[in-house]
Amino acid sequence: MPAMSQIERAFCKTALWRGGTGKAVLGSIPVGRLGREVLEIGSGSGDIAARLRQAHPGLAITATDFDPAMVRTAARRLAAFEDVTVCGADATDLPFGDDSFDSVLSCLMLHHVVDWEKAIAEIARVLRPGGVFTGYDLTRTPMATAIHRLDRSPFRLVNPDELDEVCARHGLAMQTRIRLAGQVMQFTSD
């Protein structure tokens, strides 16, 4: 699994991410269904985990990222929160036991996982029965493809029907909605 490009890494630390994208992502999370033990894969700078924990102090969050620079940034940001753990992890080979989490969040990171099907298998493995997989991601559009080619970051954009199909193979029935003129998909398992 590749680390983010410098452009993407910088974007995840900006006020634009925190003020716009981060709020939109956080607003879409079905908090009432998350349970207590939450895993965020691709947590980047830790912004979503911090906001989620501030709004819902009863959550125990494990924030992970593959990129060591993002892990360090998230660890600093999240150090003050009890019941929040930050660690490096490859979404295609998660270092957690089966049935470890009530929910898994993936906020605009799945397209960074070239072999995202393996990540879905891992998500299904670490979710407890009845657990929730939820998040947002970019869809395969000419604009998203062009942006990622320009910054030369490794990527593999996903279409909603592909995500739904792979999730179904792993027992996750998804509700997927298209947002922002088809550029983004929001998803939550039933």
C-alpha positions in Angstrom: 0.0 0.0 0.0 1.6 3.3 -1.0 2.1 6.4 1.1 0.3 9.6 0.1 1.9 12.0 -2.2 3.3 15.2 -0.8 0.4 17.1 -2.3 -2.3 14.8 -0.7 -0.4 14.8 2.6 -0.3 18.6 2.6 -4.1 18.8 1.7 -5.0 16.6 4.7 -3.4 19.1 7.0 -5.1 22.2 5.6 -8.0 24.4 6.8 -9.8 23.5 3.6 -9.9 19.8 4.6 -10.9 20.6 8.2 -13.4 23.3 7.3 -15.1 21.7 4.3 -14.3 18.1 3.5 -13.8 17.0 7.1 -17.1 18.5 8.2 -19.0 16.9 5.3 -17.5 13.5 6.0 -18.2 13.7 9.7 -21.7 14.8 9.0 -22.3 11.7 7.0 -21.2 9.2 9.6 -24.1 7.3 11.2 -22.8 7.9 14.8 -25.7 6.2 16.4 -24.8 2.9 14.7 -21.0 3.0 15.4 -21.0 1.1 18.7 -18.1 1.8 21.1 -15.0 0.3 19.4 -14.3 2.3 16.2 -11.5 1.7 13.7 -10.6 4.4 11.2 -8.4 3.2 8.4 -6.4 5.9 6.5 -6.9 8.4 9.3 -4.4 10.9 7.8 -3.8 13.7 10.2 -6.4 12.5 12.7 -8.9 15.2 12.1 -11.9 12.9 11.7 -11.0 10.9 14.8 -10.5 14.1 16.8 -13.8 15.6 15.8 -15.6 12.3 16.3 -14.1 11.8 19.8 -14.9 15.4 20.8 -18.5 15.1 19.8 -18.9 11.5 21.2 -16.6 11.0 24.2 -17.8 7.5 24.8 -16.2 6.2 21.6 -12.9 4.2 21.8 -11.2 5.0 18.5 -8.2 3.3 16.8 -6.9 5.6 14.1 -4.6 4.0 11.6 -2.6 5.1 8.5 0.0 3.5 6.3 2.0 6.7 5.9 4.5 7.2 8.8 4.3 11.0 8.5 0.5 10.9 8.9 0.8 8.5 11.8 3.1 11.0 13.6 0.8 13.9 12.8 -2.3 12.0 14.1 -0.5 10.8 17.2 0.3 14.4 18.1 -3.2 15.6 17.4 -4.9 12.8 19.3 -2.5 12.4 22.3 -4.8 14.3 24.6 -7.8 11.9 24.1 -8.4 8.9 26.3 -9.5 5.8 24.6 -7.9 6.9 21.3 -5.0 4.9 19.9 -2.9 5.8 16.8 -0.9 3.2 14.9 0.6 2.5 11.6 -1.3 -0.2 9.6 -1.7 -1.5 6.1 -5.4 -1.6 5.3 -4.8 -4.8 3.2 -3.2 -6.6 6.3 -4.7 -5.1 9.4 -2.9 -6.0 12.7 -6.1 -6.8 14.6 -7.9 -9.9 15.5 -11.2 -11.1 13.9 -14.3 -9.4 15.2 -12.3 -6.6 17.0 -14.4 -3.6 16.1 -18.1 -2.4 16.1 -17.4 -0.2 13.1 -14.8 0.7 10.5 -14.5 4.2 9.0 -12.9 4.9 5.6 -12.9 8.6 4.8 -11.5 9.5 1.3 -8.7 6.9 1.5 -9.9 3.7 -0.2 -8.8 5.0 -3.6 -5.2 5.1 -2.2 -5.3 1.3 -1.8 -4.4 -0.1 -5.2 -5.6 -3.5 -4.1 -8.7 -2.2 -2.3 -10.5 -5.5 -2.6 -8.0 -6.9 0.0 -8.8 -3.9 2.3 -12.5 -4.8 2.1 -11.8 -8.4 3.1 -9.8 -7.1 6.0 -12.5 -4.7 7.0 -15.1 -7.5 7.0 -12.7 -9.7 9.0 -12.2 -7.2 11.8 -15.8 -6.1 12.1 -17.9 -7.8 14.7 -21.2 -9.5 13.5 -23.6 -6.7 12.7 -20.8 -4.1 12.6 -20.9 -1.1 10.4 -18.5 -0.2 7.6 -19.1 3.5 6.6 -17.4 6.4 4.9 -16.8 8.4 1.8 -14.6 8.1 -1.2 -13.9 9.5 -4.7 -15.5 7.7 -7.6 -13.8 6.9 -10.9 -14.4 10.1 -12.9 -12.2 11.9 -15.4 -11.6 14.7 -13.0 -10.5 12.5 -10.0 -8.3 10.5 -12.4 -6.7 13.6 -13.8 -5.9 15.1 -10.4 -4.3 11.9 -9.2 -2.3 11.5 -12.4 -1.0 15.1 -12.0 0.3 14.6 -8.5 1.6 11.1 -9.4 0.2 9.4 -6.4 -0.6 5.7 -6.6 -4.3 5.3 -6.8 -7.1 3.1 -8.0 -10.5 4.8 -8.1 -13.6 2.8 -7.3 -17.0 2.9 -8.8 -20.0 2.4 -6.4 -21.2 -0.8 -8.1 -17.7 -2.3 -7.8 -17.6 -1.4 -4.1 -21.1 -2.8 -3.5 -20.2 -6.1 -5.3 -16.9 -6.7 -3.4 -18.5 -5.8 -0.1 -21.4 -8.2 -0.7 -18.8 -11.0 -1.3 -17.6 -10.4 2.2 -21.1 -10.2 3.8 -21.4 -6.4 3.8 -24.7 -5.2 2.2 -24.0 -1.6 1.3 -26.1 1.5 0.9 -24.1 3.7 -1.5 -25.1 7.2 -2.6 -23.5 9.4 -5.2 -22.7 13.0 -4.1 -21.1 16.1 -5.6 -22.2 15.6 -9.2 -20.9 12.0 -9.2 -17.4 12.8 -7.9 -17.9 11.3 -4.4 -19.7 8.3 -3.0 -21.1 7.9 0.5 -21.5 4.3 1.8 -22.7 2.5 4.9 -23.3 -1.2 5.4 -26.8 -2.3 6.6 
